[in-house]
Amino acid sequence: MHDKTRTIWTHRIDTVVLNRFFGIPLFFSCMYVVFSAAIQISDVFKGYLELATDTFFIDRVNAGLIYLQAPDWVIRLIAFGVGQGLKTTISFIPVIAVMLFAISFLEASGYMARAAFVMERVMRWVGLPGKSFVPMIIGFGCNVPAVMAARSLENYRERVLTILMSPFMSCGARLTIYALFVSAFFPENGQNIIFGLYLIGIAVALITGFALRSSVLKDEGSSLVIELPPYRYPRIGLLCVATGRRLKHFVLKAGSLIVPLCAVIALLGVVDNKVGANNFLATAGRALTPIFAPMGIKDDNWPATVGLMTGVLAKEVVVGTLNTLYAEEAHSESLARNEEDGVGAVGVMVNRFGSSAAAFAYLLFVLLYFPCVSVVATVARELNRSWALFSVVWTTGIAYITAVLFYQCATFLENPRVATAWITGMCGVLVVTFYGVRKRMRYKMNRIPKPFPTHIMISE
């Protein structure tokens, strides 16, 4: 296509894409199509992958080790630890591959730059700088580069604000958790649940930015200056190469965390606690589970609590933790009933959560709570430890309040008095926390030196 023709078509398309009325709905429609494609296409391969990975990494390895009369701890370590970790890591590939390919297509076509321009109006409407949405878009892939991308903002307060908003963006690791729960609790129209979680993350980020901008980080925002490239039809071969490179990086990173952690969990599962017959993980999980009871996690659902604990290291390992622990529970229940095949890990998870309301409250908490340690370390390096600690406390507090409010409202008719008490208490905590943070952080902001912005250069 000649440059003149490309310019004409770019101008015609931009009259719709950048329209003040159609631009934002079009952006969210594109993201909805991306999520729908990721879920529906991955569902096609899901059954085959589960069957293949179960057969090769767990069943056959387990049968071989039993034939060799290996000790029980060796069987658990290799079959239900390493094997389960490999199965979990491979299960990520379809949904992440489709997501990365779609995002790469939108970036190469020139649309993502226009999405940032369109969302600038929304950012301005809530009193935030338009530049903040550029790093937030990067956060859909990973929150670490999103935090680092805030270096491009020259205004220090805008940089702080953008960094504090970035962890609320649903990264690719969270998408794997959503996919697991959607297949178990919301098999129909699961893309709507995932799309809703992404929107909730954006909304909470905007509310956080508005709250801090109107209290702690008051300042005049700068305008968004961005070059809009002409539209191009991306080459499929180049997109496949770029997607493969990103997918390889994600799988290797996730696998290096998930497989060792699943092996450790499998070993801890056979270590008896000195206090009684319960194993170490069950004891630790049951001790902390009452804290999460208001958001629907019951006492016997301690694996969900352990999943939240390991998710602090990296969100990828939540799925590995849940799959390993629920698979062990399913195996134990099958042995107790003298059955060869039980309900499976997913069946045990569904039974333990008990309702879709509890499952969605759990997803809300996963969406909003404690950024992984790599994100916290990046925030501390880009800003300071005080802001990193604030990010941890703020995100986890917002996550707990949001999850509890949703679950108590969803189950209000079951116990109105208890639900009313929790709803009132959470709203009161939110108000008190806001004013406390406002007073404390204003004092800190006056004492923290304002560093010069660090400019970065990215080369391919």
Secondary structure, DSSP 8 states (H G I E B T S, - for coil): --HHHHHHHHHHHHHHHT-TTTHHHHHHHHHHHHHHHHHHHHHHHHHHHHHHHIIIIIIHHHHHHHHTT--HHHHHHIIIIIHHHHHHHHHTHHHHHHHHHHHHHHHHHTHHHHHHHHHHHHHHHTT--GGGHHHHHHTTT-HHHHHHHGGG--SHHHHHHHHHHGGGS--HHHHHHHHHHHHHH--SSHHHHHHHHHHHHHHHHHHHHHHHHTTTS------------------HHHHHHHHHHHHHHHHHHHHHHHHHHHHHHHHHTT-B-TTSSSBHHHHHHHHHGGGGGGGT--TT-HHHHHHHHHTTT-THHHHHHHHHHHHHHHHHHHHHTT-SS-SHHHHHHHHHH-SHHHHHHHHHHHHHS---HHHHHHHHHHS-HHHHHHHHHHHHHHHHHHHHHHHHHHTGGG-HHHHHHHHHHHHHHHHHHHHHHHHHHHHHHTTS------------
